[in-house]
């Protein structure tokens, strides 16, 4: 059995299992706070970067790995760890998962 097949089979049972690697998130469909859908993903948040584009503040960037059949678009937002992140890009499906880049701005 090829490694890619083995990985695809374990995406749901291991990687997207909240008892192993994943966490529960909320997807704001089209960015609408009134249209929340629960999803599961693996979240990695990078250290905050100082940003002076909108006044002094910080940009928090991250990546979410989702199961490839989870619906998400660049107009959506994500609630993670009590914070709202905007979806920046949605990657193509690969090995049963898809990568989503997120970010949020925090004023000082």
Secondary structure as UniProt FT lines:
FT   HELIX           3..10
FT   HELIX           11..15
FT   TURN            18..21
FT   STRAND          23..28
FT   HELIX           29..31
FT   TURN            33..34
FT   STRAND          36..45
FT   STRAND          49..51
FT   TURN            53..54
FT   STRAND          57..67
FT   TURN            68..69
FT   TURN            74..75
FT   STRAND          77..80
FT   TURN            81..82
FT   STRAND          83..90
FT   TURN            95..96
FT   STRAND          97..107
//
